[in-house]
């Protein structure tokens, strides 16, 4: 003898049907979201895969064989997308000003010289330098080593790396209006003064750091600035030529302490 299960009641049947309907709706939503995301990634977003398919990576230092930018005109490099500029220490003897010649925008990174011999495809993340667009400038400061300058971009670009031909400060330097000056030495601080009623903005650049708001003042200024000891320091000054004058006074390091005099009497 067999026993058939009791028939479900009307309310129970409706609850089961309602639950099944919710499951189908949720599954449909998930499939739509996944499908739309996949379509966006493959149709709308450009592919920036790495070595697996031989494409150029959005972060070129992650590629075992990254695209190397080519120098066309003197001191102008370019590529069709993310790439690396390699510049020997013999060519990077002075700081260089980086500016866009062609393209919309680029990000600049540089490798630490101690990491340029890393296993290809396993390079450490480089130091971030600057985001460039329009007529913005950035400064690449030499360290005495070969340079690996990495560029990330969404399309073709050209970048000018122009050697700076500006005054080199030995102890003090004065001027009016906008100006750029460089210092190379062991000091790690300077006293900057401004007289007049105009603006006085100062940015400071070293190899691996930048302080793009070291001084933002109007009127009289007497302020000390510091930096990590490096090969070069670049001072970029914005000031009103007809409303003020400024001075950069390098604070030299203290000399070695004198040896204590002998207190022993004659023997």
C-alpha positions in Angstrom: 0.0 0.0 0.0 1.3 3.4 -0.9 0.5 6.7 0.8 0.4 9.9 -1.3 1.6 13.1 0.5 -1.2 15.3 1.7 -1.9 18.1 -0.8 -0.5 21.5 0.1 -2.9 24.0 1.2 -3.7 27.1 -0.9 -1.7 29.6 1.2 1.2 27.2 1.4 1.2 26.7 -2.4 1.1 30.5 -2.9 4.1 31.0 -0.5 6.1 28.3 -2.3 5.3 29.9 -5.7 6.2 33.4 -4.3 9.5 32.2 -3.0 10.4 30.5 -6.3 9.5 33.7 -8.1 11.8 35.7 -5.9 14.6 33.3 -6.6 14.1 33.6 -10.3 14.0 37.4 -10.1 17.3 37.5 -8.1 19.0 35.1 -10.4 17.9 37.2 -13.4 19.3 40.4 -11.8 22.6 38.8 -11.0 22.9 37.5 -14.6 22.1 41.0 -16.0 24.7 42.7 -13.7 27.4 40.2 -14.5 26.7 40.4 -18.2 26.6 44.2 -18.2 29.9 44.4 -16.3 31.6 41.9 -18.7 30.3 43.8 -21.7 31.6 47.1 -20.3 35.0 45.7 -19.6 35.4 44.2 -23.1 33.5 46.7 -25.2 33.8 50.1 -23.5 37.1 49.9 -21.6 40.3 49.5 -23.6 42.2 46.3 -23.0 45.4 46.9 -20.9 46.4 43.3 -20.2 50.0 42.4 -19.3 52.4 39.8 -20.8 49.8 37.0 -21.0 48.5 38.3 -24.3 51.5 40.4 -25.2 49.7 43.7 -24.6 51.1 46.8 -22.9 50.2 46.9 -19.2 48.5 50.0 -17.7 51.4 49.9 -15.3 54.3 49.3 -17.6 56.8 48.3 -14.8 54.7 45.2 -14.3 55.6 44.0 -17.8 58.7 41.8 -18.3 59.4 43.6 -21.6 57.9 47.1 -21.3 57.6 49.5 -24.2 60.6 51.8 -24.3 59.8 55.4 -25.4 61.8 56.6 -28.4 63.6 60.0 -28.5 62.5 61.8 -31.7 63.5 65.5 -31.5 66.3 66.2 -29.0 65.1 65.8 -25.4 61.6 64.8 -26.6 60.4 61.2 -26.0 57.1 59.6 -27.1 55.1 56.4 -27.3 51.6 55.1 -28.1 50.7 54.4 -24.5 52.3 53.4 -21.2 56.1 53.2 -21.5 59.5 53.8 -19.9 62.1 56.5 -20.7 65.6 55.3 -19.9 68.2 58.1 -19.6 71.9 57.5 -18.7 73.5 59.3 -15.8 75.9 60.9 -18.3 72.9 62.7 -19.9 71.2 63.5 -16.6 73.7 65.8 -15.0 71.3 68.6 -14.2 67.7 68.8 -13.2 65.2 68.7 -16.1 61.8 70.3 -16.6 59.2 67.8 -17.8 56.3 69.2 -20.0 53.8 67.7 -22.4 54.4 68.2 -26.1 51.5 66.1 -27.3 48.8 64.1 -25.6 46.1 64.8 -23.0 47.7 63.9 -19.7 50.4 61.6 -18.2 51.5 60.4 -14.8 55.2 60.2 -14.1 57.0 57.6 -11.8 60.7 56.9 -11.3 62.5 53.8 -10.2 64.7 53.8 -7.2 68.2 53.3 -8.7 68.8 50.3 -6.3 65.8 48.6 -7.8 66.5 49.0 -11.5 68.2 45.5 -11.6 65.1 43.8 -10.3 63.8 40.7 -12.0 61.8 41.8 -15.1 58.1 41.5 -14.4 58.7 41.6 -10.6 59.9 45.2 -10.3 58.8 47.1 -7.1 56.3 49.9 -7.5 58.2 53.0 -8.5 58.1 56.4 -6.8 55.3 58.7 -7.9 56.5 62.0 -9.3 53.8 64.1 -10.9 50.5 64.3 -12.8 50.9 66.4 -15.9 48.3 68.0 -18.1 48.1 71.1 -20.2 51.0 73.5 -19.6 51.8 72.1 -16.2 55.5 71.4 -15.4 57.3 68.9 -13.3 61.0 68.5 -12.4 63.2 65.4 -12.7 66.2 65.7 -10.4 69.3 63.6 -11.0 70.8 61.3 -8.4 74.0 60.4 -10.2 72.4 57.2 -11.5 70.8 56.0 -14.7 67.1 57.1 -14.8 64.0 54.9 -15.4 61.1 57.3 -15.8 57.8 55.5 -16.2 54.8 57.0 -18.0 51.2 55.9 -17.7 48.8 57.4 -20.3 45.5 56.5 -22.0 46.9 57.2 -25.5 49.8 58.5 -27.5 52.0 61.2 -25.9 55.2 63.2 -26.2 57.1 64.5 -23.3 59.9 67.1 -23.3 62.7 66.7 -20.7 64.5 70.0 -21.0 67.8 70.5 -19.0 67.4 73.5 -16.7 69.6 76.4 -17.4 69.0 78.5 -14.3 71.2 80.1 -11.6 72.9 77.7 -9.2 73.0 79.0 -5.7 76.2 78.8 -3.7 75.2 80.7 -0.6 72.5 83.2 -1.4 70.4 84.4 -4.4 68.0 87.3 -4.8 65.4 88.2 -7.4 62.1 89.8 -8.3 59.2 88.2 -10.0 58.9 84.6 -11.0 62.1 82.6 -10.9 63.8 79.2 -10.7 67.1 78.5 -9.0 69.0 75.3 -8.0 71.2 74.3 -5.1 73.6 71.4 -4.9 75.4 70.8 -1.6 75.2 69.3 1.9 72.9 71.9 3.4 69.3 70.8 4.2 67.6 74.1 4.9 67.4 77.7 3.7 65.9 81.0 4.9 63.5 82.6 2.4 62.5 86.2 2.8 60.2 88.5 0.8 59.6 92.2 1.1 56.7 94.1 -0.5 53.0 93.6 -0.8 52.8 90.9 -3.6 52.4 87.2 -3.5 55.2 84.9 -2.6 54.7 81.2 -3.5 57.6 78.7 -3.3 57.7 75.0 -4.5 60.7 72.8 -3.7 61.7 69.7 -5.6 64.2 67.0 -4.9 64.8 63.6 -6.5 62.1 61.7 -4.7 60.0 64.4 -3.0 58.3 67.6 -3.8 56.7 70.3 -1.6 54.4 72.2 -3.9 53.3 74.5 -1.2 56.4 75.1 0.9 55.4 78.8 1.1 52.1 80.4 0.2 52.1 83.9 1.5 51.4 87.5 0.6 53.4 90.5 1.9 56.4 90.3 4.1 57.8 86.8 4.7 60.7 85.4 6.7 60.5 81.6 6.7 62.8 78.7 7.0 62.3 75.7 4.7 64.0 72.2 4.9 64.4 69.2 2.6 66.0 65.8 2.7 69.6 65.9 1.7 69.8 65.1 -2.0 71.9 65.7 -5.0 70.0 68.8 -6.1 67.3 71.1 -4.8 65.1 73.1 -7.2 63.3 76.2 -6.0 60.4 77.4 -8.1 59.1 80.9 -7.2 56.0 82.8 -8.1 56.1 86.5 -7.2 54.9 89.9 -8.4 57.8 91.6 -10.1 56.4 95.1 -9.3 55.3 94.4 -5.8 58.1 92.7 -4.0 61.6 91.2 -3.9 62.9 87.9 -2.5 66.1 86.2 -1.2 67.1 82.5 -0.8 69.8 82.2 1.9 71.2 78.7 2.2 71.9 77.7 5.8 75.2 75.9 5.8 75.7 72.9 8.0 77.6 73.5 11.2 81.3 72.5 11.0 82.8 69.7 13.1 83.2 70.5 16.8 86.7 71.5 17.8 88.7 69.0 19.7 88.8 69.8 23.5 92.1 71.4 24.6 94.3 69.4 26.8 94.2 70.3 30.5 97.3 68.4 31.4 100.2 70.4 32.6 103.8 70.0 31.4 105.4 66.8 32.4 
